[in-house]
Amino acid sequence: MRLRCYAFALVILAIDQLTKWIVDWKLHYGVEMDVLPFLSWKLVHNTGAAFSMFADASWSRWGLSLLAGAISIFLINEIRTLQRGAGWYGVACACILAGALGNLVDRVRLGYVIDFVFVHYEAFRFPVFNVADSAVTVGAAIWIALAVMGSMSRARETS
């Protein structure tokens, strides 16, 4: 179970980094490329956190990097102590770990996170995001669902 969680996180991380590399190579900054009527590729550089919060803060690059690193260490430990059959909790941890590491790599290497998925419909404009952001969102949704159902405490070893 543990090895599968780490492998799953590694696959998500690789997909995140590959898509960001392709987008950075192929797209022009800020220019939309329509894919579907409600979906475009749009290369942007996010120096902040979700929805560009803290983008103008002088501490954002290293502060957010430190936070992502701490969260990653916590999640690596959570996966390390998973019980057999902890399935969905492991998936949640792996998704969040991959997302945190994906954006951490960008932040440390580039000083910003590459975002490129732009969802929109008529006047609705969702903030541009990436694969790592999606992984964190999916992982957090699973984590919350497990917490609401009371399944998380059974997923971790009590020793």
DAMO-V713220 format. One record per pair of residues at least 24 apart in sequence whose ideal C-beta (glycine too) atoms are under 10 Angstrom apart, sorted by sequence separation. I is the first residue (numbers start at 1). J is the second residue. D is the distance in whole Angstrom. If there is no record, write none. Layout:
[[I,J,D] [I,J,D]]
//
This chain:
[[72,96,9] [73,97,10] [75,99,10] [106,130,9] [71,96,7] [72,97,6] [75,100,7] [76,101,10] [71,97,8] [72,98,9] [74,100,9] [75,101,9] [106,132,8] [72,99,10] [73,100,10] [103,130,8] [105,132,9] [71,99,9] [72,100,5] [102,130,7] [103,131,10] [104,132,9] [68,97,10] [71,100,5] [72,101,6] [102,131,7] [103,132,5] [70,100,9] [71,101,9] [102,132,3] [103,133,7] [68,99,9] [69,100,8] [99,130,9] [101,132,8] [102,133,9] [68,100,5] [69,101,9] [72,104,7] [99,131,8] [100,132,8] [102,134,10] [103,135,10] [67,100,9] [68,101,7] [71,104,9] [98,131,9] [99,132,4] [102,135,7] [103,136,8] [68,102,9] [98,132,7] [99,133,6] [101,135,10] [102,136,9] [68,103,6] [69,104,6] [99,134,7] [100,135,9] [68,104,4] [96,132,10] [99,135,4] [100,136,7] [67,104,9] [68,105,9] [95,132,10] [98,135,5] [99,136,3] [65,103,9] [66,104,9] [69,107,10] [97,135,9] [98,136,8] [99,137,8] [64,103,8] [65,104,6] [68,107,7] [69,108,9] [95,134,9] [96,135,7] [97,136,9] [99,138,9] [100,139,9] [64,104,8] [65,105,10] [68,108,9] [95,135,5] [96,136,5] [98,138,10] [99,139,7] [65,106,10] [66,107,10] [94,135,9] [95,136,7] [96,137,9] [98,139,8] [99,140,9] [65,107,5] [95,137,8] [96,138,9] [97,139,8] [64,107,6] [65,108,6] [95,138,5] [96,139,4] [63,107,10] [95,139,3] [96,140,6] [62,107,8] [94,139,7] [95,140,8] [61,107,6] [62,108,9] [65,111,10] [92,138,8] [93,139,7] [95,141,9] [96,142,9] [60,107,9] [61,108,8] [91,138,9] [92,139,5] [95,142,7] [96,143,7] [91,139,7] [92,140,7] [94,142,10] [95,143,9] [61,110,9] [62,111,10] [64,113,9] [92,141,8] [93,142,9] [61,111,6] [92,142,4] [93,143,8] [60,111,10] [61,112,8] [91,142,6] [92,143,4] [60,112,9] [61,113,10] [90,142,10] [91,143,9] [92,144,9] [50,103,10] [89,142,8] [92,145,9] [49,103,9] [88,142,6] [89,143,8] [92,146,7] [88,143,9] [91,146,10] [92,147,10] [46,103,9] [55,112,9] [88,145,8] [89,146,6] [88,146,6] [89,147,10] [87,146,10] [46,106,9] [47,107,9] [86,146,10] [92,152,9] [45,106,9] [46,107,9] [52,113,10] [88,149,9] [89,151,7] [93,155,9] [9,72,10] [47,110,10] [52,115,9] [88,151,7] [89,152,6] [92,155,9] [93,156,10] [47,111,7] [48,112,9] [49,113,9] [68,132,10] [75,139,9] [87,151,10] [88,152,9] [89,153,10] [45,110,8] [47,112,5] [48,113,9] [71,136,9] [86,151,9] [89,154,8] [90,155,7] [9,75,8] [45,111,8] [46,112,6] [47,113,8] [86,152,9] [89,155,3] [9,76,9] [45,112,4] [46,113,5] [88,155,8] [89,156,7] [44,112,9] [45,113,7] [46,114,8] [68,136,10] [86,154,8] [87,155,8] [44,113,9] [45,114,7] [46,115,5] [85,154,9] [86,155,4] [5,75,9] [6,76,8] [9,79,8] [44,114,8] [45,115,8] [85,155,8] [86,156,7] [5,76,10] [8,79,10] [43,114,7] [44,115,5] [83,154,8] [86,157,9] [43,115,8] [44,116,7] [83,155,6] [5,78,9] [6,79,6] [42,115,8] [43,116,5] [82,155,7] [83,156,7] [84,157,10] [5,79,5] [6,80,9] [42,116,6] [44,118,8] [78,152,10] [81,155,10] [82,156,7] [83,157,5] [4,79,10] [5,80,9] [41,116,5] [42,117,8] [43,118,10] [51,126,9] [52,127,7] [81,156,6] [82,157,7] [83,158,9] [3,79,9] [40,116,9] [41,117,7] [42,118,4] [51,127,5] [52,128,9] [81,157,5] [83,159,10] [2,79,6] [5,82,7] [40,117,8] [41,118,7] [50,127,8] [51,128,10] [78,155,9] [80,157,9] [81,158,10] [1,79,9] [2,80,6] [4,82,10] [39,117,7] [40,118,4] [42,120,9] [51,129,9] [78,156,7] [81,159,8] [2,81,9] [39,118,7] [40,119,8] [50,129,8] [2,82,6] [38,118,10] [39,119,6] [40,120,7] [1,82,6] [2,83,10] [5,86,9] [9,90,10] [13,94,10] [38,119,6] [39,120,8] [46,127,9] [1,83,8] [2,84,9] [5,87,10] [8,90,8] [9,91,10] [12,94,7] [16,98,7] [20,102,8] [24,106,10] [35,117,9] [38,120,6] [39,121,9] [46,128,8] [51,133,10] [1,84,6] [4,87,9] [8,91,7] [11,94,9] [12,95,7] [15,98,9] [16,99,7] [19,102,10] [20,103,10] [33,116,9] [35,118,9] [36,119,10] [37,120,9] [38,121,5] [44,127,9] [45,128,10] [46,129,9] [50,133,7] [1,85,7] [2,86,9] [5,89,9] [6,90,10] [9,93,8] [10,94,9] [12,96,10] [13,97,8] [14,98,9] [17,101,9] [34,118,10] [37,121,8] [38,122,9] [44,128,5] [46,130,9] [1,86,6] [5,90,4] [8,93,10] [9,94,4] [12,97,9] [13,98,5] [16,101,8] [17,102,6] [20,105,9] [33,118,9] [37,122,10] [43,128,9] [44,129,10] [1,87,8] [4,90,7] [5,91,7] [8,94,4] [9,95,7] [12,98,4] [13,99,8] [16,102,4] [20,106,7] [24,110,9] [32,118,7] [34,120,10] [38,124,9] [42,128,6] [44,130,10] [50,136,9] [4,91,9] [5,92,10] [6,93,10] [7,94,8] [8,95,8] [9,96,9] [10,97,9] [11,98,8] [12,99,7] [13,100,10] [15,102,9] [16,103,8] [27,114,10] [41,128,9] [46,133,9] [50,137,9] [1,89,10] [2,90,8] [5,93,6] [6,94,7] [9,97,5] [10,98,7] [13,101,5] [14,102,9] [17,105,6] [32,120,9] [38,126,10] [40,128,9] [1,90,6] [5,94,4] [8,97,9] [9,98,4] [12,101,9] [13,102,5] [16,105,8] [17,106,8] [27,116,7] [4,94,8] [5,95,10] [8,98,8] [9,99,9] [12,102,7] [16,106,9] [20,110,9] [24,114,6] [26,116,10] [6,97,8] [9,100,10] [10,101,9] [13,104,10] [23,114,6] [2,94,10] [5,97,8] [6,98,10] [9,101,7] [13,105,8] [17,109,10] [23,115,9] [24,116,8] [9,102,10] [20,113,8] [21,114,9] [23,116,4] [20,114,4] [22,116,9] [23,117,9] [19,114,9] [20,115,9] [20,116,7] [32,128,10] [17,114,9] [19,116,7] [16,114,9] [19,117,9] [30,128,10] [23,130,8] [20,130,6] [19,130,7] [20,131,8] [19,131,5] [20,132,8] [17,130,10] [18,131,9] [19,132,9] [16,130,7] [17,131,9] [16,131,4] [17,132,9] [15,131,6] [16,132,5] [14,131,10] [15,132,9] [16,133,9] [13,131,9] [16,134,9] [12,131,7] [13,132,8] [16,135,7] [12,132,8] [15,135,9] [12,134,9] [13,135,9] [12,135,5] [9,135,9] [12,138,9] [8,135,10] [12,139,9] [9,139,10]]
//
